[in-house]
Amino acid sequence: MTFYEAALDVLGREGKPLHYEEITRRALEEGLLSHVGRVPCDIMRARLLAMARRDDGKTLAVVEPGVFGLVQWGLVQAREALEATEPELPDSKYSLRPNERTPMTLAERRAVREAERTGRFQAEDKEARARGKRRRRRGRKGESPADALAAMVHELGDGPVDLQYVVDALDRQVALPEGFPSKLEGLCELARQENERLARLGEPPRFLLEGDRVTLAPERPARQRPAAAAAGPQKEPAPFVLRRDAQQAVSKTILAALKEMSHEKLEQILLALARSHSLTDAKVAKRSAKGSPLFTGMVRFGVSQLRCAVRMLLSGRDVREDDVDELRADLQNYSAAVGVLLSLGRIPRSVRSRAEDMSQKPVLLFDGEALADACVGSRIGVRTRFEEVFQFAPELLETPEPNE
């Protein structure tokens, strides 16, 4: 989750206002944040203050200095508390540059860790090189707002990138296209409109949106020129080999599509995925009002068959420890030997430890990323192409017969 999404999750479960330092502590303990940054408390305060200062669509309010609550609870924001929560400016005649206030992206942090592991150069040198990519960028002639957004996201590491970083980088851009938005909501709407425009043209999306974060989609095939399009039907695209990086990009696209599906369609896909992993005689054992059906079936391991219970959390929420306990109780009731828990949400470390308890029946866990990877492996929602390769065989020239 982003810092804002993690704060909403913590406050929603707590049911009362909390200090931003306490919100940060709980988010770190529960592993809710997709990226932490070097000063997570300061980042959390900045993100919550930005949302509390919004005029429309406000969800957070500052009730005391540093204490945030949800507007849906009927809280009224105190202006004095909002001003007291603002960070103090450093006592220096030189103001900090925007780059020094922006934490590293996930791609930059991975590069720094790789540099430390291999010892090729110092971590601070790698960080300086990565920061150098965020130089003042001059717009190109005829560049559209979507092209400018894609270029800025590429300079920030291709993604996932918090769009707030793009807003912070606007003062370092030169000659932005006319109509380029300057607020977070406008950037999200720009990415959605570009994807809708490409969908009408029958092309894949350009941006992958997850809340306020954006990732550049895999490189799109070049558009055909109008003259070629008018010449008649086009040839079949050239075959290609699906590489590992392409598989990861397809998995992200599948995960985003699964999150937008209805519960009925999602249940059919997850059941087809279970059947592709040798689950036979699958049938519904029970359904709960929370949207988590339980299926039972048989799975073959070698020459043995084991009864398996599969629970699907169709709501897409994060998996909790009581979900593992409830599934183990179902294993006992239905005489199943192994359980499988599927969810598009995240699986915290505490839940993994509970499922790996060797003193009880095993429970296999699948989060959203694992489900998307399994769909790619089972060829669900993907199309593959294979390239024919020719290799010289001199021994076959001795018998000049067609070789099949």
C-alpha positions as CSV (number, residue, x, y, z in Angstrom):
1,M,0.0,0.0,0.0
2,T,1.0,3.7,-0.3
3,F,1.4,5.7,3.0
4,Y,-2.1,7.1,2.5
5,E,-3.8,3.7,1.9
6,A,-2.0,2.2,4.9
7,A,-3.2,5.1,7.1
8,L,-6.8,4.6,6.0
9,D,-6.4,0.9,6.8
10,V,-5.0,1.4,10.2
11,L,-7.5,4.1,11.2
12,G,-10.4,2.1,9.8
13,R,-9.5,-0.9,12.0
14,E,-8.7,1.2,15.1
15,G,-11.9,3.3,15.0
16,K,-10.4,6.4,16.6
17,P,-7.9,9.2,15.7
18,L,-4.2,8.3,16.0
19,H,-0.9,10.2,15.9
20,Y,0.9,9.9,12.6
21,E,3.9,8.3,14.4
22,E,1.6,5.6,15.8
23,I,0.1,5.1,12.4
24,T,3.6,4.7,10.9
25,R,4.6,2.3,13.6
26,R,1.6,0.0,13.0
27,A,2.0,0.2,9.3
28,L,5.6,-0.9,9.6
29,E,4.9,-3.7,12.0
30,E,2.1,-5.1,9.9
31,G,4.1,-4.8,6.6
32,L,1.5,-2.6,4.9
33,L,3.9,-0.3,3.0
34,S,5.1,-1.2,-0.5
35,H,8.0,1.2,0.0
36,V,9.3,2.6,3.3
37,G,11.8,5.4,2.5
38,R,14.5,6.7,4.8
39,V,12.3,8.7,7.1
40,P,8.9,6.9,7.1
41,C,7.4,9.1,9.9
42,D,8.1,12.3,7.9
43,I,6.8,10.8,4.7
44,M,3.6,9.7,6.5
45,R,3.1,13.2,8.0
46,A,3.6,14.8,4.6
47,R,1.1,12.5,2.8
48,L,-1.6,12.8,5.5
49,L,-1.2,16.6,5.6
50,A,-1.6,16.8,1.8
51,M,-4.8,14.8,2.0
52,A,-6.1,16.8,5.0
53,R,-5.6,20.1,3.1
54,R,-7.7,19.1,0.1
55,D,-10.8,21.1,-0.5
56,D,-12.9,18.4,-2.2
57,G,-13.0,14.6,-1.5
58,K,-11.3,15.1,1.8
59,T,-11.1,11.9,3.9
60,L,-8.8,12.9,6.7
61,A,-9.0,15.6,9.3
62,V,-6.4,16.9,11.9
63,V,-8.1,17.1,15.3
64,E,-5.0,17.7,17.4
65,P,-1.3,18.5,16.6
66,G,-0.1,15.4,14.7
67,V,-3.4,13.4,15.3
68,F,-5.4,12.4,12.3
69,G,-8.9,10.9,12.0
70,L,-11.4,10.0,9.3
71,V,-13.9,12.6,8.2
72,Q,-16.6,9.9,8.0
73,W,-16.6,9.9,11.8
74,G,-18.0,13.4,11.8
75,L,-14.7,15.0,12.9
76,V,-14.0,18.7,12.2
77,Q,-10.6,19.8,11.2
78,A,-8.9,22.3,13.6
79,R,-6.8,24.9,11.7
80,E,-4.5,25.5,14.7
81,A,-3.8,21.8,14.9
82,L,-3.2,21.6,11.1
83,E,-0.6,24.5,11.3
84,A,1.0,22.9,14.4
85,T,1.5,19.6,12.5
86,E,3.4,21.3,9.7
87,P,7.1,20.4,9.8
88,E,9.5,23.0,10.9
89,L,11.8,24.5,8.2
90,P,15.5,23.8,8.7
91,D,17.5,26.6,10.2
92,S,19.6,27.3,7.1
93,K,19.9,30.0,4.5
94,Y,20.0,27.3,1.8
95,S,16.6,25.6,1.2
96,L,16.5,21.9,0.4
97,R,16.2,21.0,-3.2
98,P,13.1,19.0,-4.2
99,N,15.3,15.9,-4.9
100,E,16.4,15.9,-1.3
101,R,12.9,15.8,0.0
102,T,11.8,12.9,-2.3
103,P,12.5,9.3,-1.1
104,M,14.1,6.8,-3.5
105,T,11.8,4.8,-5.8
106,L,11.7,1.0,-5.6
107,A,13.9,0.7,-8.7
108,E,16.5,3.1,-7.2
109,R,16.5,1.2,-3.9
110,R,16.9,-2.2,-5.7
111,A,19.9,-0.7,-7.6
112,V,21.5,0.5,-4.4
113,R,21.2,-2.9,-2.8
114,E,22.6,-4.5,-5.9
115,A,25.6,-2.1,-5.8
116,E,26.2,-2.9,-2.1
117,R,26.1,-6.6,-2.8
118,T,28.4,-6.7,-5.8
119,G,30.8,-4.0,-4.5
120,R,31.1,-2.5,-7.9
121,F,30.8,1.1,-6.5
122,Q,29.6,2.8,-3.4
123,A,25.9,3.0,-2.7
124,E,26.0,6.8,-2.5
125,D,27.5,6.9,-6.0
126,K,24.6,4.8,-7.3
127,E,22.1,7.0,-5.6
128,A,23.7,10.1,-7.1
129,R,23.5,8.5,-10.6
130,A,19.9,7.6,-10.1
131,R,19.1,11.2,-8.9
132,G,20.8,12.5,-12.0
133,K,18.1,11.0,-14.1
134,R,15.7,13.5,-12.6
135,R,17.4,16.4,-14.3
136,R,15.5,19.3,-15.8
137,R,13.7,17.8,-18.8
138,R,12.7,19.8,-21.8
139,G,9.5,18.9,-23.6
140,R,9.6,17.7,-27.2
141,K,7.8,19.4,-30.1
142,G,4.3,18.0,-30.6
143,E,4.5,16.1,-27.3
144,S,1.1,15.3,-25.8
145,P,0.3,15.4,-22.0
146,A,0.3,11.6,-21.9
147,D,3.7,11.4,-23.6
148,A,5.1,13.9,-21.1
149,L,3.6,11.8,-18.2
150,A,5.2,8.6,-19.6
151,A,8.6,10.3,-19.9
152,M,8.5,11.6,-16.4
153,V,7.5,8.2,-15.0
154,H,10.3,6.6,-17.0
155,E,12.8,9.0,-15.5
156,L,11.5,8.1,-12.0
157,G,12.2,4.4,-12.6
158,D,9.3,3.1,-14.8
159,G,7.3,2.2,-11.7
160,P,5.6,1.6,-9.5
161,V,5.9,5.4,-8.9
162,D,3.8,7.5,-6.6
163,L,2.3,10.2,-8.7
164,Q,3.0,12.6,-5.9
165,Y,6.6,12.4,-7.0
166,V,5.6,13.6,-10.5
167,V,3.7,16.6,-8.9
168,D,6.9,17.4,-6.9
169,A,9.0,17.3,-10.1
170,L,6.8,19.7,-12.1
171,D,9.0,22.7,-11.2
172,R,12.0,21.0,-12.9
173,Q,10.2,20.6,-16.2
174,V,10.5,23.0,-19.2
175,A,7.8,23.6,-21.8
176,L,5.2,21.2,-20.6
177,P,2.4,20.5,-23.1
178,E,-0.7,22.6,-22.9
179,G,-3.3,21.1,-20.6
180,F,-0.8,19.1,-18.5
181,P,-2.4,18.7,-15.0
182,S,-0.6,20.0,-11.9
183,K,-2.5,18.0,-9.3
184,L,-2.5,14.4,-8.2
185,E,-6.2,13.8,-9.3
186,G,-5.6,15.3,-12.7
187,L,-2.6,13.0,-13.3
188,C,-4.7,9.9,-12.4
189,E,-7.5,11.1,-14.7
190,L,-4.9,11.8,-17.5
191,A,-3.6,8.2,-17.3
192,R,-7.2,6.7,-17.3
193,Q,-8.2,8.8,-20.3
194,E,-5.1,7.7,-22.2
195,N,-5.9,4.0,-21.5
196,E,-9.5,4.5,-22.6
197,R,-8.3,6.2,-25.8
198,L,-6.0,3.3,-26.6
199,A,-8.7,0.7,-25.7
200,R,-11.0,2.3,-28.3
201,L,-8.2,1.9,-30.9
202,G,-7.8,-1.8,-29.9
203,E,-4.4,-1.2,-28.4
204,P,-3.1,-2.3,-24.9
205,P,-3.1,0.2,-22.0
206,R,-0.1,2.5,-21.6
207,F,-0.3,3.0,-17.8
208,L,-1.0,0.5,-15.0
209,L,-2.8,2.3,-12.1
210,E,-2.9,1.1,-8.5
211,G,-4.4,3.9,-6.4
212,D,-2.1,6.9,-6.6
213,R,0.8,4.8,-8.0
214,V,1.5,4.2,-11.7
215,T,3.6,1.8,-13.7
216,L,4.5,2.0,-17.4
217,A,2.9,-0.9,-19.3
218,P,5.2,-3.1,-21.5
219,E,6.4,-1.4,-24.6
220,R,3.5,-1.2,-27.1
221,P,3.9,-2.3,-30.7
222,A,4.4,0.6,-33.2
223,R,1.3,1.9,-34.7
224,Q,0.7,1.2,-38.4
225,R,0.9,4.1,-40.8
226,P,-2.4,5.3,-42.3
227,A,-1.2,4.3,-45.8
228,A,-0.4,0.8,-44.7
229,A,-3.7,0.5,-43.0
230,A,-5.6,1.5,-46.1
231,A,-3.8,-1.0,-48.2
232,G,-5.9,-3.9,-47.0
233,P,-5.8,-6.5,-44.3
234,Q,-2.5,-6.7,-42.4
235,K,-0.3,-9.7,-41.9
236,E,-0.2,-11.6,-38.6
237,P,2.2,-10.0,-36.2
238,A,5.7,-11.5,-36.1
239,P,6.0,-14.2,-33.5
240,F,8.0,-13.5,-30.3
241,V,9.4,-15.4,-27.4
242,L,7.9,-14.5,-24.0
243,R,10.8,-13.5,-21.7
244,R,10.9,-13.3,-18.0
245,D,10.5,-9.5,-17.9
246,A,7.5,-9.8,-20.3
247,Q,6.0,-12.4,-18.0
248,Q,6.3,-10.1,-15.0
249,A,4.6,-7.3,-17.0
250,V,1.8,-9.6,-18.0
251,S,1.3,-10.7,-14.4
252,K,0.9,-7.1,-13.3
253,T,-1.7,-6.5,-16.0
254,I,-3.6,-9.7,-15.0
255,L,-3.6,-8.7,-11.3
256,A,-5.1,-5.3,-12.2
257,A,-7.8,-7.0,-14.3
258,L,-8.6,-9.5,-11.6
259,K,-9.2,-6.7,-9.0
260,E,-11.7,-5.1,-11.4
261,M,-13.8,-8.3,-11.9
262,S,-17.1,-9.2,-10.3
263,H,-17.1,-11.9,-7.6
264,E,-18.9,-14.3,-9.9
265,K,-16.3,-14.0,-12.7
266,L,-13.4,-14.0,-10.2
267,E,-14.7,-17.2,-8.6
268,Q,-14.8,-18.9,-12.1
269,I,-11.2,-17.9,-12.8
270,L,-9.9,-19.0,-9.5
271,L,-11.7,-22.4,-9.8
272,A,-10.3,-22.9,-13.3
273,L,-6.9,-22.1,-11.9
274,A,-7.3,-24.7,-9.1
275,R,-8.4,-27.3,-11.7
276,S,-5.3,-26.6,-13.8
277,H,-3.3,-27.6,-10.7
278,S,-4.9,-31.1,-10.7
279,L,-7.9,-30.3,-8.5
280,T,-10.7,-32.8,-9.5
281,D,-14.2,-33.4,-8.3
282,A,-14.4,-29.8,-7.1
283,K,-17.7,-28.7,-5.5
284,V,-18.9,-26.0,-3.2
285,A,-18.9,-27.1,0.4
286,K,-20.3,-23.9,1.9
287,R,-20.6,-20.1,1.2
288,S,-20.2,-17.3,3.8
289,A,-21.9,-13.9,3.8
290,K,-18.4,-12.3,3.6
291,G,-17.8,-13.5,0.1
292,S,-15.4,-16.4,0.7
293,P,-16.7,-19.7,-0.7
294,L,-15.1,-23.0,0.3
295,F,-14.5,-25.7,-2.3
296,T,-13.5,-29.3,-1.7
297,G,-11.9,-31.7,-4.2
298,M,-9.2,-34.3,-4.7
299,V,-5.5,-33.6,-5.6
300,R,-3.2,-36.3,-6.9
301,F,0.3,-36.5,-5.6
302,G,2.2,-39.4,-7.3
303,V,0.0,-42.4,-6.9
304,S,-1.9,-41.0,-3.9
305,Q,-5.0,-38.8,-3.8
306,L,-5.6,-36.3,-1.0
307,R,-8.7,-34.3,-0.1
308,C,-8.1,-30.6,-0.5
309,A,-10.1,-27.6,0.8
310,V,-9.8,-24.3,-1.1
311,R,-11.1,-21.0,0.4
312,M,-11.4,-18.0,-1.8
313,L,-11.5,-14.4,-0.4
314,L,-13.3,-12.7,-3.2
315,S,-13.5,-9.4,-1.4
316,G,-9.8,-8.9,-2.2
317,R,-8.9,-7.9,1.4
318,D,-5.6,-8.8,3.1
319,V,-5.4,-12.3,4.7
320,R,-5.7,-12.4,8.5
321,E,-4.6,-15.0,11.0
322,D,-8.2,-16.0,11.8
323,D,-8.6,-16.9,8.1
324,V,-5.9,-19.6,8.5
325,D,-7.5,-20.8,11.8
326,E,-11.0,-20.9,10.1
327,L,-9.6,-22.9,7.2
328,R,-7.9,-25.4,9.5
329,A,-11.2,-25.9,11.2
330,D,-12.8,-26.6,7.8
331,L,-10.0,-29.2,7.2
332,Q,-11.1,-31.0,10.3
333,N,-14.8,-30.8,9.5
334,Y,-14.4,-32.1,5.9
335,S,-11.6,-34.6,6.5
336,A,-9.3,-32.7,4.2
337,A,-5.5,-33.2,4.4
338,V,-4.4,-29.9,2.9
339,G,-5.9,-26.4,2.6
340,V,-5.4,-23.6,0.1
341,L,-6.2,-19.9,0.8
342,L,-6.5,-17.6,-2.2
343,S,-6.8,-13.8,-2.0
344,L,-5.9,-10.8,-4.2
345,G,-4.8,-8.9,-1.1
346,R,-1.5,-9.1,0.8
347,I,-0.3,-11.8,3.2
348,P,1.4,-10.3,6.2
349,R,4.4,-12.1,7.8
350,S,2.4,-13.1,10.9
351,V,-0.1,-14.9,8.7
352,R,2.7,-16.8,6.9
353,S,4.1,-17.9,10.2
354,R,0.7,-19.2,11.3
355,A,0.2,-21.1,8.1
356,E,3.7,-22.7,8.4
357,D,3.0,-24.2,11.8
358,M,4.3,-27.7,11.3
359,S,2.3,-29.0,14.3
360,Q,-1.0,-28.6,12.3
361,K,-2.3,-29.4,8.9
362,P,-0.6,-27.5,6.1
363,V,-2.2,-24.4,4.5
364,L,-0.9,-23.1,1.2
365,L,-1.2,-19.3,0.7
366,F,-1.6,-17.4,-2.6
367,D,-1.6,-13.6,-2.6
368,G,-2.5,-11.4,-5.6
369,E,1.0,-11.6,-7.2
370,A,1.2,-15.4,-6.8
371,L,-2.3,-15.8,-8.3
372,A,-1.3,-13.6,-11.3
373,D,1.9,-15.6,-11.8
374,A,-0.1,-18.9,-11.6
375,C,-2.5,-17.6,-14.3
376,V,0.4,-16.9,-16.6
377,G,1.9,-20.4,-15.9
378,S,-1.5,-22.0,-16.6
379,R,-2.1,-19.9,-19.7
380,I,-5.2,-18.4,-18.2
381,G,-5.8,-14.9,-19.7
382,V,-2.7,-14.9,-21.8
383,R,-1.8,-15.8,-25.4
384,T,1.6,-17.3,-26.3
385,R,3.5,-17.4,-29.6
386,F,6.4,-19.5,-30.6
387,E,9.1,-18.7,-33.2
388,E,10.3,-21.3,-35.7
389,V,14.1,-21.6,-35.5
390,F,16.3,-23.0,-38.3
391,Q,19.6,-24.7,-37.6
392,F,22.1,-25.9,-40.1
393,A,22.5,-29.8,-40.1
394,P,25.3,-30.8,-42.5
395,E,24.5,-34.6,-42.0
396,L,21.1,-34.1,-43.6
397,L,22.7,-32.9,-46.8
398,E,23.9,-36.5,-47.4
399,T,20.2,-37.6,-47.7
400,P,18.4,-34.7,-49.4
401,E,14.9,-35.6,-48.2
402,P,12.5,-33.2,-46.6
403,N,13.0,-33.3,-42.8
404,E,9.9,-32.9,-40.7
